[in-house]
């Protein structure tokens, strides 16, 4: 159903069973997947592709022009995965310099949040109310950003992370952790989500907790903490994920003495 009171550019490509409510705006050069619903006053801007079953609520702008002086009007993209829900007054910017902003499948982006240019959000993530995510951020699978979290440019958030409300992130958050407070501190392992919703075993959770005791709760350098992890903990996929994340991010981690701010 497409309301006659909505604006749908003739060049927009709409799939089957798409619902466009009154006063919605669908720009040229957009692709709307099967079963999507665009609520009143929502805008889908050029360069945006919505997967199947996406819901965009009132006042949201998906694929907005980048808020960056480096963008000079070139064509860039914004990609939204299947079954993602974008709530009221969310703003998601397109990429810059030929890049793309991507949101994975089955994500929930809550009201009044902003996601900046070229940010990549993986599947099954939750971005809470009033969250601000800057440009070039990576948020990996299954992570949750609670209300009013602020994530600074080029930060990297690992898998199954929980960031508590109001926390400011300006560095890299390793996988499976909980971060809280300002300045940000390590708050433990995200065991409840991992156990109930991601199928992690008790042995895996125990290995993760031991790894982070070496990193965050022992008075040693991060370099030595990684060596202790390799010596004390069996070589498992979760241990490998932690070590790889830390090394790939040049030993720069959010929380306690590792946070550069």
C-alpha positions, 0 to 999 in steps of 0.5 A: 500500500502506497499512500497518495499523500506520500512522495515516491520518486519514479526512479525508486525501486520498491519490492513486493508488499511495501507499505508507505504511509502518508507524508513519507518521502522516498527519494530517487536512487533508493531501493526498498525491499519486500515487506518494508514499512515506511511510517509517516514523515520518514525519509529514505534518501538517495543512495539508500537500500533497505533489505526485506522487512525493514520498518522505519518509524515516524520522522526518521531519516535514513541515508541523510547527507553526511555531516562532514566537511570532507563530503563534497556532494559525491554519490555514496550509499547507506545499506540496511539489512533485513528485518531491522527496525529504525525507530522515531527520529533516528538519523543515519548518514551515508558514507563519504568519499565513495564509502558506505554506512551499513547496518546489519540484519535484525538490528534495533536502532532506537528513537533519537539516535544518530549513526554517522558516515561510514559506520558499520553495525553488524547483525543483531545489534541494539542502539538505544535511545539518544545514542550518538555514534560518530563516523567510521565506527565499527560495531560487531555482532550482538552488541548493545549500546544503552541509552545516551551512549556516545561513541567517538570517531574510529572506535571499534566495539567487539562482539557481544559487548554491553555498554551501559547508559551514558558511557562515552567511548573514545577507544576500542572495546574488546569483545564480550565485555561490559563497559560503564561510567565516565571515564569508562571502566571495565565492568565485567563479562557480558555473560547473561546475553552470551549465555541466554541469547548467543549459546556460549558455554560455561567453559567459554564464559570462564575462559573469557573472564580469565582473559579479562582478569589478566587484561584489566585486573592485574597490575601488568602491561597489556603486552604482558597480559596477552602473554599471560593469556596465551600461557594460562588459557587453552587455545580456543576460538574465544581466546583467539577472538580476544587476542586478535582484537587487541592486536588488530587495534594496536593494543589500544583499549577503552577502560581504566589505564588503557583509555588514552583519554 
